[in-house]
């Protein structure tokens, strides 16, 4: 797998790193301004609990280095100095390589002095181990010839689909129409089919946004702005999930540069409980999207590390 990681396009490697960090619990991940090496790396928050039970938020900077040679101390020092100037608590190098012997010694001295940020590294072998524990990454980025089985991802989607089907069945028993939930179940089923097919074939094929395909039958959804390229199946699942959660008759999708906002006329953030937010994050993963909740709706931006 390490050879395949090294062969990835640098932008793809940065997106893989984004997904892995998100799955490891890092929140509010954002791309930083490109540095002198033309790389555009990440920063985010990691929440830890101290001995008193209090939650402490740490600011982490992440350097994504798809290198075949070891990382030198001058490079690491330059990145550490930048992180220091911006008040980062920790600096993590996500790399297909490792620190050079001299760099290992200098990093040990740096950390022993309690300087900030604390410098850490995920070398190539560690990176491979982490990715293998998140098998949906091997599917999404085609890192193996075998068919990965990510039960966790399938369980999240299938549980919500099962609940939607049960809700529709119960409504039908009482002679009620619950078409929004039926459309949600159908959209989740469509996406699940594509993921399972991808696991069988060893790769996942994303479909660019096609307005005619998306809006077929979705008369309750209005669109404005120039369409953003996003997987049709993911977008269907997103809009039906949000409509069902909000209990809305109609939905609006407003496209802007590199993303879109999903909203209703009477938006209530409180209706997006933890379970719904977890589903939206899972859908965002498969759609290569960044998600943020706003007062007027949920905003999604297509993740591109090339700015």
C-alpha positions, 0 to 999 in steps of 0.5 A: 500500500505504501507504494500506492500512497507514494504514487498518488497525486499530491492533491489526492494525498492531501485529500486522503489526509483530510479524510483520515484526520477527520475520521481520527476525530479532528474537527473544523479542518480547514486548508491553510494558505500554500507555503513555500513548497507549494503545498497547501496543508491543514489545521484543525481542533482536537478535543482531549479530556484532562484528569479533572474531566474538563475538555481542552481544545488543542489547535493542530497544524498538519503537514501532508508530505508525499515524499520518497526521501526522508524529511530534513530538519531544516524543512521541519524547523521551517514548518514549526516556526510558522506554526509557532507564529500562529499559536499552534499547540501541535504540529503533525507531519503526515508523510509516506516517508519519515524524519531523517536521523538528524531530524529525529534528534533535533525534534527530540531536543525541541520537544524536550525544551517544551517548545510549542508546537509539540512536533509529531510524525505519522511516518509511512508505516504508521500511515499505512496501519491507520488507513487499514483500520479505515477500510473505506479509505482504501476503496475511495482512493483505490489503495488495494486490489482486494475488495475492502469491507467497511462495515461501519460505513455501511451500518450508518447508511443502512440503519438510516435507510432501515428506519426510513423504510419502517417509518414509511411502512407504519404510515402506510398501515394508518393510510398516511402518505410519507413520500419524503421519507420514502424518497430518503430511503430510495436515495440512501439505497441508491448510494449504498448500492454504488458503495457495495458495487465499488467494494466488489469491484475494488473502486468507487466511481463518482458521477458529476452533478447532472441537474436533470438526473437530480431533479427528476421527481424532486419537484419540491426542490428548487435550485439557483446559481451555477451547479457545482460538480458533486456526485448525484447520489450523494446530493440526492441523499443529502437533500432528502435527509435534510428535507425529512429532518426538517419536515419541510414541504420544499427545499432550496439548493443555492449554488455558489463558487465551489459549493452549495447551501441547502435551506428551507423557509423555516429553518430550525437547526435544532431538528438536526440531532446528533444522528442526522449530523452523523449521517450528513458527515458520512454522506459528505465523506463519500461526496468529498465535501466539507460540511458546516452548519449555519443559521440559514441551513447546511453549507457544503463545499467541494473539497479541493486542496489546490485552492 
